Amino acid sequence: METDPRLKDFRNFLFLCWQHLNLPEPTPVQYDMAEYVQSGPKRSIIQAFRGVGKSYITSAFVCHQLLLNPELKFLVVSASKARADDFSTFTLRLIAEIPILRHLHPSDDQRSSKIAFDVGPAQAAHSPSVKSVGITGMLTGSRADYIIADDVESANNSMTEGMRTKLAETVKEFDAILKPDGRIIYLGTPQTEQSLYDRILNRGYDCRIWPARHLEDDQKITYGNRLAPFIDKAEGEPGTSTDPRRFSDTDLMEREASYGKSGFALQFMLDTKLADTDRYPLKLSDMVVTSIDPKRGPCHVVWASSPELKHRDLHNVGMDGDGFYRPMSTSDDFAEFQGVAMSIDPSGRGKDETAYAVVKCLHGQLFLVDAGGFRGGYSTETLQALAHTAKTYGVNFIVIESNFGDGMFSSLFKPVLGKIHPTTIEEVRHSKQKELRIIDTLEPVLNQHRLIVDPKVIQKDYDTSIGYAAQVGGERAEKYSLFYQMSRLTRDRGSLLHDDRLDALSIVINYWTESLARDVEGAAEAHREALIRAELEHFMEITTGARPAQATWMDI
């Protein structure tokens, strides 16, 4: 059957598909994407804001290419098998339902499942016309003229540095699968500041970006030649929607409030410039990670960030190049901790956590022994769990953020705490912008390497935040992690979607600020002198019978 010459332009075909689906006519942004999908280079990356219809457009493109040449082979790869299957299922439905495509429907003796199907006119071949597979599935053995990598990067497979490296290595298999003169087309939105889509640019890929808002001239510099020319030349006030038929300005503002500024920058503005380390002042590598004794701590810990000291067994949710490091050395002298403080940052029932942190102090050094959060608001279970945590670590002072409920949380917590672990409670109220307050509190402590963290805290933080995946959706679960929050905080208001655990840590660190005024080495030296003095006094008492008050090491 001869194809109407007008349908050789994919944009015309897209218009017919949208009509069949009872959708409004494609928007100018969608038409521009369709033109790039059809005429782009052999290795293309399409980054466009969430909800613009990248997958729908590309499914229609697969149908369009099979209409023009039924012998083509397509491999659809996504982060999950289910996601890839959805793509191929939708493509098969378009073939079955759109009149001009019905001759492509698989015949009775052809493959016709949603995960692999042939088109009617195609000759017999090992590879189906369209096949779907997850990125962790069996890629080896496949052959394709087109590889459609539809959202191969997800929050779940790019959370840690190790995961990102593994994903970048896995997609190298595409070149072994691709037939001569074939094309690889990536579709997606970056899930992390060290996105796969940035990593593979040096592998010969051309990237085109369609952000959700018009840009200032200085913002365009960040995108360079990756910004879609249509967006670059389009008329529109900076900050307004580039595709108002899809998302109004009000809708985008609501989504920005929901995602947080950094999340919105990734998901809707496709802006990974936040990877600039200057924007992220809190570094995981500035902490010292080592096991902490329940009763005593080393009088002095020496920080270092040598490669051989890096913890390889801990999940690094920080930026690429950041990580957790063991101390270069610790003093042989140990002493009992001078105090144990706990902070609580309450929340109501909802998406936020009631977060806490427990920090012990010794000679100006701070030891983080526990941190976490509860999504039960101020329920009895949450209050009891916090009280038992205080008892477990022998907490002798609790600081509570009182901004929530004007002290209501403390009123509810005191009777529960009194039954389980009576101790002192103090409320604090803050008026300074939260992001600035947290950074101003934590940055000096981290820069001086005075925060020592037990590796069990890091493992627990990772496990509990990932445990939220089923409740909040995998794409946001990692945002509950203390160390994810620490490594992603900027000075911009609302830069984090969730900051509860980090805020709790900053509250307890601020409590110990006066103790940190002491010089760590001086405190350790004073402790050693006190031990020597006590030992000499004991020696004098035994040998001369003199009482300690009558002879000191200064007299010898």
GUMISE-946373 format. One record per residue (C-alpha): x, y, z; residue in one letter. Coordinates in Angstrom, 3 decimals. Example, Ala and Ser with C-alpha at 12.3 -4.5 7.8 and 13.67 -1.06 7.14 Angstrom:
BEGIN
REC        u        v        w type
REC   12.300   -4.500    7.800    A
REC   13.670   -1.060    7.140    S
This chain:
BEGIN
REC        u        v        w type
REC    0.000    0.000    0.000    M
REC    1.424    3.349   -1.042    E
REC    1.828    5.855    1.784    T
REC    0.542    9.392    1.397    D
REC    3.646   11.541    0.718    P
REC    2.507   14.029    3.341    R
REC    2.910   11.339    6.032    L
REC    6.644   11.122    5.366    K
REC    6.859   14.174    7.620    D
REC    6.492   12.738   11.107    F
REC    4.795   15.909   12.354    R
REC    1.837   15.263   10.053    N
REC    1.645   11.682   11.253    F
REC    1.773   12.882   14.858    L
REC   -1.208   15.140   14.192    F
REC   -3.226   12.113   12.995    L
REC   -2.198   10.076   16.057    C
REC   -3.286   12.833   18.402    W
REC   -6.602   13.057   16.590    Q
REC   -7.137    9.328   16.981    H
REC   -6.351    9.594   20.713    L
REC   -8.813   12.473   21.072    N
REC   -5.991   14.740   22.186    L
REC   -5.685   18.429   21.302    P
REC   -3.414   19.249   18.402    E
REC    0.259   18.796   19.347    P
REC    1.756   21.888   20.911    T
REC    4.600   23.822   19.229    P
REC    7.047   22.224   21.674    V
REC    5.768   18.748   20.802    Q
REC    6.038   19.488   17.070    Y
REC    9.608   20.693   17.582    D
REC   10.482   17.517   19.477    M
REC    8.890   15.431   16.717    A
REC   11.046   17.138   14.107    E
REC   14.192   16.408   16.142    Y
REC   13.190   12.773   16.733    V
REC   12.859   12.282   12.989    Q
REC   15.882   14.207   11.738    S
REC   18.279   14.163   14.689    G
REC   21.760   12.615   14.588    P
REC   22.512    8.922   15.063    K
REC   23.106    9.396   18.760    R
REC   20.553   11.735   20.281    S
REC   19.490   12.717   23.778    I
REC   16.081   14.301   24.216    I
REC   15.628   15.993   27.575    Q
REC   12.272   17.609   28.129    A
REC   10.250   18.517   31.170    F
REC    8.064   15.955   32.878    R
REC    4.635   15.558   31.296    G
REC    5.452   16.989   27.868    V
REC    4.719   13.619   26.209    G
REC    8.196   12.365   25.218    K
REC    7.208    8.703   25.353    S
REC    3.905    9.232   23.502    Y
REC    5.704   11.111   20.742    I
REC    8.382    8.443   20.416    T
REC    5.837    5.595   20.378    S
REC    4.147    7.380   17.495    A
REC    7.570    7.741   15.851    F
REC    8.132    3.970   16.033    V
REC    4.793    3.430   14.283    C
REC    5.681    6.063   11.703    H
REC    9.018    4.454   10.853    Q
REC    7.447    0.985   10.596    L
REC    4.842    2.437    8.264    L
REC    7.639    3.715    6.011    L
REC    9.819    0.613    6.383    N
REC    8.322   -2.527    7.992    P
REC   11.729   -4.240    8.077    E
REC   13.118   -1.946   10.768    L
REC   13.858   -3.375   14.248    K
REC   13.306   -1.387   17.444    F
REC   14.578   -2.162   20.941    L
REC   12.912   -0.227   23.759    V
REC   14.911   -0.063   27.018    V
REC   13.728    1.497   30.270    S
REC   14.827    1.534   33.904    A
REC   12.214   -1.138   34.656    S
REC   10.798   -3.916   32.514    K
REC    7.260   -2.713   33.241    A
REC    8.071    0.754   31.925    R
REC    9.515   -0.668   28.696    A
REC    6.518   -2.975   28.305    D
REC    4.157   -0.003   28.644    D
REC    5.941    1.651   25.732    F
REC    5.680   -1.393   23.444    S
REC    2.087   -2.102   24.524    T
REC    1.037    1.431   23.624    F
REC    2.825    1.131   20.270    T
REC    1.020   -2.137   19.500    L
REC   -2.335   -0.557   20.369    R
REC   -1.694    2.333   18.000    L
REC   -0.968   -0.167   15.243    I
REC   -4.157   -2.085   15.998    A
REC   -6.436    0.952   16.235    E
REC   -5.277    3.566   13.706    I
REC   -6.710    2.720   10.276    P
REC   -3.591    3.559    8.238    I
REC   -1.534    1.241   10.471    L
REC   -3.782   -1.811   10.651    R
REC   -1.930   -3.624    7.891    H
REC    1.069   -3.630   10.256    L
REC   -0.765   -5.720   12.845    H
REC    0.990   -9.082   13.477    P
REC   -0.423  -12.042   11.612    S
REC   -1.318  -15.302   13.336    D
REC    2.105  -16.855   12.695    D
REC    4.083  -13.851   13.949    Q
REC    5.135  -12.732   17.403    R
REC    2.392  -10.618   18.897    S
REC    3.032  -10.223   22.643    S
REC    3.356   -6.863   24.300    K
REC    7.049   -7.494   25.030    I
REC    7.972   -8.544   21.488    A
REC    5.950   -8.328   18.303    F
REC    6.380   -8.320   14.539    D
REC    4.567   -6.174   12.021    V
REC    2.564   -7.893    9.297    G
REC    4.684   -7.112    6.222    P
REC    7.999   -7.899    7.975    A
REC   10.023  -10.857    6.734    Q
REC   11.037  -13.632    9.122    A
REC   13.922  -12.605   11.379    A
REC   15.500  -13.526   14.706    H
REC   14.739  -10.072   16.092    S
REC   11.136   -8.892   16.440    P
REC   10.018   -5.587   14.988    S
REC    9.609   -4.138   18.477    V
REC   11.018   -5.570   21.683    K
REC   10.981   -4.167   25.220    S
REC   13.485   -4.895   27.979    V
REC   14.545   -3.422   31.316    G
REC   18.021   -1.953   31.588    I
REC   19.008   -4.776   33.946    T
REC   17.466   -7.414   31.658    G
REC   19.006   -9.527   28.931    M
REC   20.366   -7.062   26.403    L
REC   22.922   -9.451   24.941    T
REC   21.741  -11.147   21.760    G
REC   19.391   -8.403   20.651    S
REC   19.840   -6.540   17.376    R
REC   18.144   -3.308   16.406    A
REC   18.139   -0.450   13.912    D
REC   16.795    1.871   16.600    Y
REC   17.387    1.723   20.338    I
REC   14.908    3.837   22.290    I
REC   16.273    4.413   25.803    A
REC   13.149    5.679   27.529    D
REC   13.919    6.913   31.057    D
REC   16.724    4.408   31.649    V
REC   17.858    6.653   34.496    E
REC   15.566    6.568   37.501    S
REC   15.861    7.630   41.118    A
REC   16.239    4.004   42.157    N
REC   19.192    3.222   39.870    N
REC   21.083    6.518   40.180    S
REC   20.920    7.319   43.874    M
REC   24.497    6.418   44.764    T
REC   27.816    6.956   43.053    E
REC   28.187    3.210   42.517    G
REC   24.745    2.933   40.936    M
REC   25.481    5.808   38.541    R
REC   28.774    4.237   37.464    T
REC   27.124    0.854   36.905    K
REC   24.369    2.418   34.798    L
REC   26.889    4.313   32.670    A
REC   28.729    1.045   32.008    E
REC   25.556   -0.913   31.241    T
REC   24.404    1.421   28.473    V
REC   27.702    0.838   26.640    K
REC   26.112   -2.448   25.557    E
REC   23.879   -0.454   23.203    F
REC   26.749   -0.067   20.739    D
REC   27.113   -3.857   20.502    A
REC   23.386   -4.246   19.807    I
REC   23.005   -1.490   17.239    L
REC   23.039   -2.405   13.543    K
REC   25.233   -0.423   11.123    P
REC   23.839    3.066   10.479    D
REC   21.368    2.588   13.315    G
REC   20.248    5.229   15.835    R
REC   20.217    5.456   19.620    I
REC   17.672    7.878   21.069    I
REC   17.637    8.664   24.768    Y
REC   14.484   10.113   26.293    L
REC   14.481   11.326   29.844    G
REC   14.766   13.882   32.576    T
REC   17.839   13.943   34.830    P
REC   17.266   12.279   38.194    Q
REC   20.490   13.457   39.775    T
REC   22.971   16.292   39.403    E
REC   25.480   13.757   38.013    Q
REC   23.038   12.552   35.388    S
REC   23.797    9.774   32.929    L
REC   22.777   12.164   30.154    Y
REC   25.689   14.440   31.050    D
REC   28.116   11.531   31.361    R
REC   27.503   10.155   27.875    I
REC   27.893   13.473   26.062    L
REC   31.572   12.678   25.574    N
REC   30.586    9.451   23.791    R
REC   29.470   11.292   20.679    G
REC   25.880   12.133   21.636    Y
REC   24.015   15.274   20.688    D
REC   21.697   16.581   23.412    C
REC   18.685   18.838   22.974    R
REC   16.852   20.321   25.944    I
REC   13.335   21.722   26.227    W
REC   12.925   23.349   29.690    P
REC    9.505   24.209   31.112    A
REC   10.169   27.935   31.482    R
REC   11.619   30.648   29.294    H
REC   15.131   31.641   30.343    L
REC   17.054   34.804   31.040    E
REC   19.996   35.352   28.686    D
REC   22.508   34.526   31.427    D
REC   20.609   31.306   32.208    Q
REC   20.882   30.191   28.586    K
REC   24.657   30.149   28.947    I
REC   24.320   27.208   31.341    T
REC   22.689   25.065   28.636    Y
REC   25.068   26.091   25.870    G
REC   24.325   24.541   22.475    N
REC   22.129   21.895   24.113    R
REC   19.197   24.284   24.449    L
REC   16.614   23.605   21.727    A
REC   16.817   26.428   19.153    P
REC   13.030   26.645   19.266    F
REC   13.234   27.537   22.981    I
REC   16.239   29.796   22.491    D
REC   14.477   31.922   19.870    K
REC   10.931   31.687   21.221    A
REC    9.227   34.831   22.395    E
REC    8.214   34.784   26.017    G
REC    8.931   36.530   29.268    E
REC   11.669   34.827   31.309    P
REC   10.103   32.613   33.957    G
REC    6.907   31.969   32.013    T
REC    5.863   28.588   30.615    S
REC    7.380   27.487   27.310    T
REC    4.353   25.273   26.680    D
REC    1.354   26.961   28.314    P
REC   -1.070   24.507   26.728    R
REC    0.582   21.755   28.765    R
REC    1.447   23.642   31.955    F
REC    0.305   27.105   32.937    S
REC    2.536   29.413   34.968    D
REC    0.419   28.715   38.041    T
REC    0.713   24.968   37.534    D
REC    4.505   25.238   37.295    L
REC    4.661   27.289   40.479    M
REC    2.633   24.639   42.302    E
REC    4.935   21.897   41.032    R
REC    8.005   23.889   42.067    E
REC    6.589   24.185   45.572    A
REC    5.984   20.428   45.646    S
REC    9.335   19.326   44.200    Y
REC   11.520   21.948   45.873    G
REC   13.795   24.240   43.879    K
REC   16.532   21.690   43.213    S
REC   14.052   18.955   42.294    G
REC   12.154   21.309   39.985    F
REC   15.436   22.414   38.406    A
REC   16.156   18.801   37.475    L
REC   12.697   17.543   36.558    Q
REC   11.306   20.584   34.753    F
REC   14.218   22.855   33.885    M
REC   16.643   20.009   33.052    L
REC   19.311   22.038   34.794    D
REC   22.206   20.025   36.214    T
REC   24.410   23.057   36.821    K
REC   23.702   22.512   40.505    L
REC   26.451   19.928   40.306    A
REC   28.766   22.927   40.702    D
REC   30.304   22.055   44.057    T
REC   30.384   25.697   45.094    D
REC   26.619   25.622   45.343    R
REC   26.752   22.700   47.772    Y
REC   28.788   23.789   50.786    P
REC   28.228   20.667   52.920    L
REC   30.456   17.767   51.892    K
REC   30.141   14.203   53.150    L
REC   33.905   13.805   52.825    S
REC   34.439   16.418   55.548    D
REC   32.999   14.060   58.156    M
REC   34.967   11.316   59.877    V
REC   33.246    7.944   59.726    V
REC   34.276    5.380   62.304    T
REC   32.656    3.108   64.866    S
REC   31.774    4.848   68.132    I
REC   31.915    3.231   71.556    D
REC   28.691    3.693   73.589    P
REC   30.500    5.119   76.646    K
REC   33.845    6.550   75.608    R
REC   35.373    8.358   72.663    G
REC   38.898    9.028   71.408    P
REC   40.321   12.265   72.685    C
REC   41.548   13.223   69.228    H
REC   40.599   12.041   65.737    V
REC   42.682   12.910   62.667    V
REC   40.736   13.464   59.448    W
REC   41.962   12.525   55.981    A
REC   40.421   11.848   52.572    S
REC   42.954    9.511   51.021    S
REC   41.464    6.981   48.560    P
REC   42.539    4.031   50.705    E
REC   40.505    5.408   53.612    L
REC   37.238    5.615   51.688    K
REC   34.377    3.427   52.909    H
REC   33.502    1.230   49.925    R
REC   30.771   -0.696   51.714    D
REC   28.556    2.298   52.541    L
REC   25.947    3.664   50.119    H
REC   27.211    7.035   48.938    N
REC   24.153    9.185   48.202    V
REC   26.314   12.276   47.763    G
REC   27.770   13.831   44.648    M
REC   30.224   11.996   42.432    D
REC   33.674   12.356   43.959    G
REC   32.242   12.820   47.440    D
REC   32.100    9.991   49.970    G
REC   32.646    8.691   53.481    F
REC   36.174    8.364   54.890    Y
REC   37.771    6.622   57.849    R
REC   40.077    8.622   60.130    P
REC   43.775    8.637   59.358    M
REC   44.409    7.981   63.030    S
REC   42.835    8.224   66.454    T
REC   44.528    8.906   69.758    S
REC   45.188    6.049   72.158    D
REC   43.558    8.042   74.952    D
REC   39.843    7.576   75.463    F
REC   37.520    9.389   77.835    A
REC   33.894    9.243   78.798    E
REC   31.672   11.521   76.769    F
REC   30.995   14.865   78.386    Q
REC   27.310   14.865   77.489    G
REC   24.635   13.459   75.217    V
REC   22.125   15.767   73.530    A
REC   19.166   14.953   71.331    M
REC   17.233   17.232   69.012    S
REC   13.726   16.761   67.640    I
REC   12.229   18.563   64.665    D
REC    8.486   17.843   64.890    P
REC    6.058   17.650   61.985    S
REC    2.357   17.166   61.575    G
REC    0.825   14.183   59.859    R
REC    1.788   14.204   56.208    G
REC    4.826   13.859   53.967    K
REC    7.316   15.407   56.395    D
REC    9.015   13.482   59.174    E
REC    9.363   14.057   62.870    T
REC   13.149   13.890   62.732    A
REC   15.739   13.491   65.463    Y
REC   19.487   13.335   65.979    A
REC   21.590   12.180   68.933    V
REC   25.073   13.681   69.323    V
REC   27.664   13.105   72.032    K
REC   30.404   15.588   72.830    C
REC   34.010   15.058   73.867    L
REC   36.764   17.684   73.867    H
REC   35.095   19.802   71.218    G
REC   34.405   16.851   68.936    Q
REC   30.864   15.800   68.110    L
REC   29.882   12.162   67.684    F
REC   26.682   11.408   65.761    L
REC   25.419    8.098   67.138    V
REC   21.857    8.058   65.839    D
REC   19.565    9.967   63.486    A
REC   16.340    9.282   61.711    G
REC   12.714   10.180   61.426    G
REC    9.150    8.998   61.848    F
REC    6.259    9.731   59.533    R
REC    3.723    9.311   62.317    G
REC    3.573   13.005   63.166    G
REC    2.991   13.296   66.935    Y
REC    1.309    9.913   67.388    S
REC    1.778    7.970   70.606    T
REC    3.980    5.461   68.786    E
REC    6.283    8.240   67.563    T
REC    6.524    9.865   70.995    L
REC    7.324    6.540   72.652    Q
REC    9.946    5.689   70.031    A
REC   11.677    9.032   70.587    L
REC   11.623    8.539   74.360    A
REC   13.112    5.058   74.055    H
REC   15.812    6.441   71.767    T
REC   16.697    8.993   74.440    A
REC   16.873    6.215   77.029    K
REC   19.032    3.978   74.821    T
REC   21.730    6.620   74.469    Y
REC   21.466    8.099   77.944    G
REC   20.426   11.498   76.631    V
REC   20.673   14.201   79.297    N
REC   19.350   17.139   77.276    F
REC   16.689   17.389   74.540    I
REC   16.233   20.376   72.234    V
REC   12.913   20.668   70.410    I
REC   12.063   22.979   67.529    E
REC    9.008   24.846   68.797    S
REC    7.970   26.550   65.566    N
REC    5.606   23.671   64.925    F
REC    2.351   23.971   66.869    G
REC    3.774   26.694   69.128    D
REC    5.148   24.213   71.665    G
REC    2.325   21.697   71.375    M
REC    4.720   18.849   70.611    F
REC    6.667   19.422   73.836    S
REC    3.450   19.396   75.850    S
REC    2.536   16.029   74.380    L
REC    6.048   14.626   74.671    F
REC    6.876   15.532   78.282    K
REC    4.502   13.040   80.004    P
REC    5.632   10.221   77.686    V
REC    9.298   11.053   78.257    L
REC    8.729   11.313   82.014    G
REC    7.595    7.694   82.182    K
REC   10.427    6.301   80.063    I
REC   13.474    8.559   80.476    H
REC   13.062   11.762   82.509    P
REC   15.472   14.450   81.329    T
REC   15.680   18.152   80.569    T
REC   13.787   19.611   77.604    I
REC   14.405   22.983   76.038    E
REC   12.511   24.575   73.156    E
REC   14.144   26.698   70.473    V
REC   12.488   28.965   67.933    R
REC   14.081   30.121   64.686    H
REC   13.268   33.065   62.469    S
REC   16.285   32.987   60.149    K
REC   15.876   31.397   56.710    Q
REC   16.225   27.678   57.325    K
REC   18.757   26.938   54.574    E
REC   21.096   29.716   55.715    L
REC   20.743   28.700   59.360    R
REC   21.588   25.065   58.652    I
REC   24.595   25.927   56.500    I
REC   25.910   28.516   58.946    D
REC   25.692   25.912   61.722    T
REC   27.067   22.850   59.957    L
REC   29.623   24.251   57.527    E
REC   32.192   25.369   60.143    P
REC   31.891   22.065   62.004    V
REC   32.376   20.052   58.830    L
REC   35.189   22.237   57.550    N
REC   37.060   21.629   60.802    Q
REC   36.259   17.904   60.598    H
REC   34.780   17.846   64.073    R
REC   31.777   15.675   63.222    L
REC   32.427   11.973   63.723    I
REC   29.706    9.636   62.453    V
REC   29.102    5.997   63.255    D
REC   28.759    3.934   60.026    P
REC   25.645    2.316   61.509    K
REC   23.948    5.721   61.296    V
REC   24.723    5.931   57.575    I
REC   23.453    2.426   56.883    Q
REC   20.291    2.982   58.908    K
REC   19.653    6.322   57.212    D
REC   19.872    4.675   53.787    Y
REC   17.700    1.711   54.744    D
REC   14.931    3.770   56.336    T
REC   14.720    6.299   53.504    S
REC   14.609    3.554   50.870    I
REC   11.983    1.835   52.971    G
REC    9.685    4.749   52.179    Y
REC    9.712    3.909   48.455    A
REC    6.404    2.037   48.551    A
REC    4.753    4.835   50.538    Q
REC    5.988    7.935   48.746    V
REC    7.078    6.615   45.365    G
REC   10.614    5.532   44.516    G
REC   11.457    8.807   42.826    E
REC   11.349   10.678   46.133    R
REC   12.376    8.108   48.714    A
REC   16.048    9.095   48.764    E
REC   15.102   12.685   49.574    K
REC   14.305   11.602   53.140    Y
REC   17.943   10.568   53.683    S
REC   19.957   12.777   56.037    L
REC   23.095   12.502   53.934    F
REC   21.248   13.104   50.671    Y
REC   19.838   16.277   52.224    Q
REC   23.264   17.287   53.509    M
REC   24.931   16.926   50.118    S
REC   22.128   18.722   48.203    R
REC   21.446   21.741   50.397    L
REC   22.045   25.162   48.836    T
REC   21.483   28.672   50.140    R
REC   18.374   29.033   47.988    D
REC   15.087   29.139   49.852    R
REC   13.211   25.876   49.408    G
REC   16.186   24.119   47.784    S
REC   15.168   20.771   49.324    L
REC   11.852   18.991   49.141    L
REC   12.549   17.456   52.559    H
REC   15.105   18.729   55.081    D
REC   13.755   17.353   58.379    D
REC   16.663   15.074   59.305    R
REC   19.246   17.666   58.327    L
REC   17.444   20.340   60.312    D
REC   17.383   18.079   63.373    A
REC   21.137   17.552   63.052    L
REC   21.782   21.291   62.793    S
REC   19.675   21.943   65.909    I
REC   21.683   19.556   68.076    V
REC   24.990   20.748   66.582    I
REC   24.012   24.306   67.438    N
REC   23.406   23.225   71.034    Y
REC   27.002   22.058   71.280    W
REC   28.399   25.223   69.683    T
REC   29.830   26.510   72.958    E
REC   31.663   23.254   73.528    S
REC   33.097   23.468   70.044    L
REC   34.693   26.776   70.979    A
REC   37.290   24.741   72.805    R
REC   40.366   23.768   70.888    D
REC   40.273   20.043   70.193    V
REC   43.994   19.453   70.473    E
REC   44.232   21.617   73.560    G
REC   41.425   19.685   75.209    A
REC   43.065   16.380   74.399    A
REC   46.383   17.622   75.810    E
REC   44.664   18.797   78.980    A
REC   43.082   15.371   79.332    H
REC   46.477   13.659   78.986    R
REC   47.988   15.998   81.583    E
REC   45.159   15.246   83.970    A
REC   45.803   11.509   83.588    L
REC   49.526   11.958   84.206    I
REC   48.829   14.117   87.235    R
REC   46.435   11.563   88.688    A
REC   48.929    8.756   88.106    E
REC   51.770   10.700   89.751    L
REC   49.591   11.557   92.713    E
REC   48.700    7.917   93.094    H
REC   52.407    6.981   92.897    F
REC   53.375    9.560   95.531    M
REC   50.632    8.375   97.855    E
REC   51.882    4.809   97.650    I
REC   55.593    5.541   97.985    T
REC   55.621    8.436  100.459    T
REC   52.246    8.269  102.118    G
REC   51.579   11.860  101.059    A
REC   47.969   12.687  100.267    R
REC   47.162   13.865   96.738    P
REC   46.486   17.416   97.900    A
REC   49.999   17.654   99.385    Q
REC   51.904   16.585   96.290    A
REC   51.147   17.052   92.627    T
REC   53.048   16.377   89.479    W
REC   53.800   20.136   89.287    M
REC   55.817   19.808   92.501    D
REC   58.077   17.063   91.148    I
